[in-house]
């Protein structure tokens, strides 16, 4: 590889998915990591990240572009973290990764994501300030500067195999990844900021403020929207992490008589619960076990994409599936639970945007008096 200049950036990695899935209840698995003194996913719906190299530290930093202060994870050169995809298998098909981070050094090649667990030199880099997927594509100069946080998106469509890279919501480059270089191999591991063993010394120190992983596609309009709404997304991720521990759930339920949950995910167009939902369901079961007189109504909700009747039926089946799981797998008495589907009738956000639609796809638990 060739030497380069310094760099900073935010990385969001997105891979495209089947059409029409946005309208289905909690159909898409997603997880948010906000680095508030830990490497846990905010809703505990995806695995915790694993430290690579020397453990980093959590520090409070200004994010000038967003006008906020928050905790970030600061890592040394050739250190970072990994995501284990063995249970979720998100990175075998269409997916998305959204990152907000910075590098301190852009000299030469700087590794962003390694899909093959250090076995090959290929993958996502910054080269001379440009967006790069070695050795297939290189962009023109991107809005990337050393020691500044930025937003970056890389999108791969599992059907067309087209991989596209965005920076600050704007498309920069794309190519056909027919060699599946941007999918995981048998190790089922994604490494961030940690270089491979093929050609070494191609990593930078830096810091990361936000990571979100999706199992569906985000199109160019959504990429622009997510960049615009980045501040809100980060703040909501922090709120979720602070809210969805068992004590916080109990506090919210006592105050509001209702919980709005995003950590229960289902297989495509089906009522089968994904394994990534287990920790969230265990927290709900924990609430019921610590409050023996508590009874809950489980409500399934969708956005307004797709046919209203189909959304209604799917929301009913999924609510029933949650009830069955709590009863048969987690030991909750059946007479303490009701299950209903609300379809698209009760939105809590604007269905004209992807961010709003994702908030409308949810499961609610309401106290039964």
C-alpha positions as CSV (number, residue, x, y, z in Angstrom):
1,X,0.0,0.0,0.0
2,X,1.0,3.7,-0.5
3,X,1.6,6.3,2.2
4,X,-1.1,8.9,2.8
5,X,-2.0,12.0,4.9
6,X,-3.8,12.4,8.1
7,X,-7.4,11.7,8.7
8,X,-10.5,11.9,10.9
9,X,-13.9,10.5,10.2
10,X,-17.1,8.9,11.2
11,X,-17.9,5.6,9.6
12,X,-21.4,4.2,9.0
13,X,-21.4,0.9,7.2
14,X,-24.6,-0.1,5.4
15,X,-25.7,-3.0,3.4
16,X,-28.9,-3.2,1.4
17,X,-31.7,-5.5,2.0
18,X,-35.0,-6.8,0.7
19,X,-37.6,-4.2,-0.4
20,X,-40.7,-3.4,1.7
21,X,-39.3,-4.6,5.0
22,X,-39.5,-1.3,6.7
23,X,-43.2,-1.6,7.4
24,X,-43.0,-4.8,9.4
25,X,-43.0,-4.8,13.2
26,X,-39.6,-4.9,14.9
27,X,-38.5,-7.0,11.9
28,X,-35.0,-5.6,11.7
29,X,-32.4,-6.3,14.3
30,X,-30.4,-3.3,15.2
31,X,-28.1,-2.4,18.1
32,X,-26.6,0.9,19.3
33,X,-23.3,1.3,21.2
34,X,-22.8,4.7,22.8
35,X,-19.7,4.0,24.9
36,X,-21.0,5.3,28.2
37,X,-18.3,3.7,30.3
38,X,-18.8,0.3,28.8
39,X,-18.9,-1.6,25.5
40,X,-22.5,-2.9,25.9
41,X,-25.2,-2.5,23.4
42,X,-27.7,0.1,24.7
43,X,-30.8,-2.3,24.6
44,X,-28.8,-5.4,25.3
45,X,-30.2,-6.8,22.1
46,X,-26.8,-7.5,20.5
47,X,-23.5,-8.9,22.0
48,X,-21.1,-6.6,23.9
49,X,-18.0,-5.6,22.0
50,X,-14.7,-7.3,22.8
51,X,-11.5,-5.3,23.3
52,X,-8.7,-5.8,20.8
53,X,-5.1,-4.9,21.9
54,X,-4.6,-2.6,24.8
55,X,-7.9,-1.7,26.5
56,X,-9.0,1.9,25.8
57,X,-10.3,4.5,28.2
58,X,-13.6,6.3,28.5
59,X,-13.3,10.1,28.4
60,X,-15.8,12.9,28.1
61,X,-15.2,15.0,24.9
62,X,-16.8,17.8,23.1
63,X,-18.4,16.9,19.8
64,X,-18.3,20.4,18.2
65,X,-20.2,19.4,15.0
66,X,-23.1,18.2,17.1
67,X,-22.9,20.7,19.9
68,X,-22.8,18.1,22.7
69,X,-20.5,16.6,25.3
70,X,-20.5,12.8,25.9
71,X,-18.4,9.9,26.8
72,X,-16.2,8.4,24.0
73,X,-14.0,5.3,23.9
74,X,-10.4,6.4,23.3
75,X,-8.1,3.7,21.7
76,X,-4.4,3.5,21.0
77,X,-2.8,2.7,17.7
78,X,-3.7,-0.8,16.4
79,X,-6.2,-1.3,19.2
80,X,-10.0,-1.3,19.0
81,X,-12.8,-3.8,19.4
82,X,-14.5,-6.6,17.7
83,X,-18.2,-7.7,17.1
84,X,-18.9,-11.4,17.3
85,X,-21.6,-12.2,14.7
86,X,-21.8,-16.0,15.5
87,X,-25.3,-15.7,17.1
88,X,-26.9,-12.9,14.9
89,X,-25.1,-13.6,11.6
90,X,-26.0,-10.1,10.5
91,X,-22.8,-9.9,8.4
92,X,-23.7,-12.8,6.1
93,X,-26.3,-10.8,4.2
94,X,-27.5,-7.3,3.9
95,X,-26.5,-5.1,6.8
96,X,-25.5,-1.6,7.9
97,X,-22.9,-0.2,10.2
98,X,-22.9,3.4,11.4
99,X,-19.9,4.9,13.2
100,X,-19.0,8.4,14.5
101,X,-15.3,8.5,15.3
102,X,-12.0,10.1,14.6
103,X,-8.4,9.1,13.9
104,X,-5.4,11.0,15.2
105,X,-3.2,10.1,12.3
106,X,-3.9,9.8,8.6
107,X,-0.3,9.1,7.5
108,X,-0.5,6.1,5.0
109,X,-3.3,3.5,5.2
110,X,-5.5,3.5,8.3
111,X,-7.7,0.5,8.9
112,X,-11.4,1.0,9.7
113,X,-13.0,-2.4,9.4
114,X,-11.6,-5.9,8.9
115,X,-14.1,-8.6,7.8
116,X,-11.7,-11.5,7.7
117,X,-10.3,-11.5,11.2
118,X,-6.7,-10.4,10.3
119,X,-6.2,-13.0,7.5
120,X,-6.1,-10.6,4.5
121,X,-5.1,-7.0,3.7
122,X,-8.5,-6.3,2.1
123,X,-11.2,-4.2,3.7
124,X,-12.2,-0.7,4.6
125,X,-9.5,2.0,5.0
126,X,-8.8,5.7,4.7
127,X,-6.0,6.4,2.2
128,X,-4.6,9.9,1.8
129,X,-7.8,11.3,3.3
130,X,-9.8,9.3,0.8
131,X,-12.4,6.6,1.3
132,X,-11.0,3.3,0.3
133,X,-11.9,-0.4,0.1
134,X,-8.7,-2.1,-0.7
135,X,-8.0,-3.1,-3.4
136,X,-11.2,-2.3,-5.3
137,X,-12.1,1.4,-5.0
138,X,-10.8,4.8,-3.9
139,X,-12.7,8.0,-3.7
140,X,-11.8,11.6,-4.4
141,X,-10.9,13.8,-1.4
142,X,-13.5,13.2,1.3
143,X,-14.5,15.5,4.2
144,X,-12.1,13.8,6.6
145,X,-9.6,15.6,8.8
146,X,-7.3,14.3,11.5
147,X,-8.5,14.7,15.1
148,X,-12.1,15.6,14.1
149,X,-15.2,13.4,14.3
150,X,-16.9,12.6,11.0
151,X,-19.7,10.5,9.6
152,X,-19.0,7.7,7.1
153,X,-21.3,5.2,5.4
154,X,-20.5,2.0,3.5
155,X,-23.4,0.2,2.0
156,X,-23.6,-3.3,0.5
157,X,-26.6,-4.9,-1.1
158,X,-26.8,-8.7,-0.6
159,X,-28.8,-9.2,-3.8
160,X,-26.8,-7.0,-6.2
161,X,-23.5,-7.2,-4.2
162,X,-23.1,-3.5,-4.8
163,X,-21.0,-1.8,-2.1
164,X,-21.2,2.0,-1.7
165,X,-19.3,4.3,0.6
166,X,-20.8,7.6,1.9
167,X,-19.2,10.4,3.9
168,X,-21.4,12.9,5.8
169,X,-24.5,11.6,4.1
170,X,-23.2,11.9,0.5
171,X,-22.4,9.0,-1.8
172,X,-18.7,8.9,-2.8
173,X,-17.8,5.5,-4.4
174,X,-19.3,2.1,-5.2
175,X,-18.3,-1.2,-6.7
176,X,-19.6,-4.8,-7.2
177,X,-18.3,-6.9,-4.3
178,X,-18.7,-10.2,-6.1
179,X,-15.8,-11.7,-4.1
180,X,-17.8,-11.2,-0.8
181,X,-14.9,-9.3,0.7
182,X,-17.3,-7.3,2.9
183,X,-18.9,-10.4,4.4
184,X,-17.5,-12.3,7.4
185,X,-15.7,-15.6,7.0
186,X,-16.0,-18.7,9.1
187,X,-14.8,-16.8,12.2
188,X,-17.9,-14.6,12.2
189,X,-15.9,-11.6,13.6
190,X,-15.8,-8.0,12.5
191,X,-12.7,-6.0,13.8
192,X,-12.8,-2.3,14.1
193,X,-9.6,-0.1,13.9
194,X,-7.4,-3.2,14.4
195,X,-5.0,-4.0,11.5
196,X,-4.5,-7.4,9.8
197,X,-1.4,-9.5,10.0
198,X,-0.8,-9.5,6.2
199,X,0.6,-5.9,6.0
200,X,1.1,-4.3,9.4
201,X,1.5,-0.8,10.9
202,X,-1.7,0.5,9.0
203,X,-3.7,1.6,12.0
204,X,-4.3,4.9,13.9
205,X,-5.1,5.8,17.4
206,X,-8.5,7.6,17.8
207,X,-11.8,7.7,19.6
208,X,-15.3,6.5,18.8
209,X,-18.6,8.1,20.1
210,X,-21.3,6.0,18.3
211,X,-21.7,2.7,16.6
212,X,-25.0,1.3,15.2
213,X,-25.4,-2.1,13.5
214,X,-28.4,-2.9,11.3
215,X,-29.4,-6.1,9.5
216,X,-31.1,-4.2,6.7
217,X,-30.3,-1.7,3.9
218,X,-30.2,2.0,4.2
219,X,-30.6,3.9,0.9
220,X,-29.1,7.2,-0.1
221,X,-32.0,9.2,1.2
222,X,-31.8,7.5,4.6
223,X,-28.0,7.9,4.7
224,X,-28.5,11.7,4.3
225,X,-31.3,11.6,6.9
226,X,-29.2,9.7,9.4
227,X,-26.4,12.2,9.1
228,X,-28.8,15.0,9.7
229,X,-30.3,13.3,12.8
230,X,-27.0,12.0,14.2
231,X,-27.2,14.2,17.3
232,X,-30.7,12.9,18.1
233,X,-29.6,9.3,17.5
234,X,-26.7,9.6,19.8
235,X,-28.7,11.2,22.6
236,X,-31.5,8.6,22.2
237,X,-28.9,5.8,22.4
238,X,-27.5,7.2,25.6
239,X,-31.1,7.5,27.0
240,X,-31.8,3.9,26.1
241,X,-28.7,2.6,27.8
242,X,-29.6,4.5,30.9
243,X,-33.2,3.3,30.8
244,X,-33.3,-0.3,29.9
245,X,-31.4,-1.9,32.8
246,X,-33.8,-3.9,35.0
247,X,-33.9,-1.1,37.7
248,X,-34.5,1.6,35.1
249,X,-37.3,-0.5,33.5
250,X,-38.9,-0.9,36.9
251,X,-38.7,2.8,37.5
252,X,-40.2,3.7,34.1
253,X,-43.0,1.2,34.5
254,X,-43.9,2.5,37.9
255,X,-44.0,6.1,36.6
256,X,-45.5,5.6,33.2
257,X,-47.4,2.3,33.6
258,X,-45.9,1.4,30.2
259,X,-42.7,0.4,28.5
260,X,-41.7,1.1,24.9
261,X,-39.2,-1.6,23.8
262,X,-37.0,-1.8,20.7
263,X,-34.8,-4.7,21.6
264,X,-37.2,-7.5,20.6
265,X,-36.5,-8.5,17.0
266,X,-38.0,-11.0,14.6
267,X,-37.1,-12.9,11.5
268,X,-38.1,-11.4,8.2
269,X,-41.9,-11.4,7.7
270,X,-42.4,-14.0,10.5
271,X,-43.1,-14.2,14.2
272,X,-40.0,-16.1,15.1
273,X,-38.0,-14.1,17.7
274,X,-34.3,-13.6,17.0
275,X,-31.7,-14.8,19.5
276,X,-30.5,-11.3,20.0
277,X,-33.7,-10.4,21.8
278,X,-33.1,-12.8,24.7
279,X,-31.5,-10.3,27.1
280,X,-34.4,-7.9,26.6
281,X,-37.0,-10.6,27.2
282,X,-35.1,-11.7,30.3
283,X,-35.3,-8.2,31.7
284,X,-39.1,-8.2,31.1
285,X,-39.4,-11.6,32.8
286,X,-37.2,-10.2,35.7
287,X,-39.7,-7.4,36.2
288,X,-42.6,-9.8,36.4
289,X,-40.7,-12.1,38.8
290,X,-39.8,-9.3,41.2
291,X,-43.4,-8.0,41.2
292,X,-45.6,-11.1,41.6
293,X,-48.8,-9.0,41.3
294,X,-47.8,-7.3,38.1
295,X,-49.8,-8.2,34.9
296,X,-48.9,-6.8,31.5
297,X,-50.5,-6.4,28.1
298,X,-48.1,-7.0,25.2
299,X,-48.7,-4.8,22.2
300,X,-47.2,-5.2,18.7
301,X,-46.8,-2.0,16.6
302,X,-45.7,-1.4,13.0
303,X,-45.1,1.6,10.7
304,X,-47.4,2.3,7.8
305,X,-45.3,0.7,5.0
306,X,-47.0,-2.2,3.3
307,X,-50.6,-3.3,3.5
308,X,-52.5,-2.3,6.7
309,X,-54.2,-5.7,7.0
310,X,-50.9,-7.6,6.7
311,X,-49.2,-5.3,9.3
312,X,-52.1,-5.9,11.7
313,X,-51.9,-9.6,11.4
314,X,-48.2,-9.7,11.7
315,X,-48.3,-7.5,14.8
316,X,-50.8,-9.8,16.4
317,X,-48.7,-12.9,15.7
318,X,-45.6,-11.3,17.1
319,X,-47.2,-10.1,20.2
320,X,-48.4,-13.7,20.8
321,X,-44.9,-15.0,20.1
322,X,-43.5,-12.7,22.8
323,X,-46.1,-14.0,25.2
324,X,-45.4,-17.6,24.4
325,X,-41.7,-17.0,25.0
326,X,-42.2,-15.4,28.4
327,X,-44.4,-18.3,29.4
328,X,-42.7,-21.3,28.0
329,X,-39.0,-20.2,28.1
330,X,-38.9,-17.8,31.0
331,X,-41.4,-19.2,33.5
332,X,-44.1,-16.5,33.6
333,X,-47.7,-17.6,34.3
334,X,-49.9,-17.2,31.3
335,X,-52.7,-15.5,33.2
336,X,-50.3,-12.6,33.9
337,X,-50.0,-11.6,30.2
338,X,-52.3,-10.5,27.4
339,X,-51.2,-10.1,23.8
340,X,-52.7,-7.8,21.2
341,X,-51.6,-6.4,17.8
342,X,-52.1,-2.7,17.0
343,X,-50.6,-2.7,13.5
344,X,-49.9,0.8,12.2
345,X,-52.8,2.5,14.1
346,X,-50.8,4.1,16.9
347,X,-47.7,5.8,15.5
348,X,-45.4,7.7,17.9
349,X,-43.3,9.3,15.2
350,X,-43.4,10.6,11.6
351,X,-43.9,7.7,9.2
352,X,-42.6,9.9,6.3
353,X,-38.9,9.4,7.4
354,X,-36.9,6.2,8.1
355,X,-36.0,7.5,11.6
356,X,-39.7,7.9,12.4
357,X,-40.7,4.6,10.9
358,X,-38.0,2.8,13.0
359,X,-39.5,4.3,16.2
360,X,-42.9,3.2,15.2
361,X,-41.8,-0.5,14.8
362,X,-41.8,-1.5,18.5
363,X,-43.3,-3.7,21.2
364,X,-45.0,-2.0,24.2
365,X,-45.8,-3.5,27.6
366,X,-48.7,-1.8,29.5
367,X,-49.7,-2.5,33.1
368,X,-53.1,-4.2,33.5
369,X,-55.0,-3.0,36.5
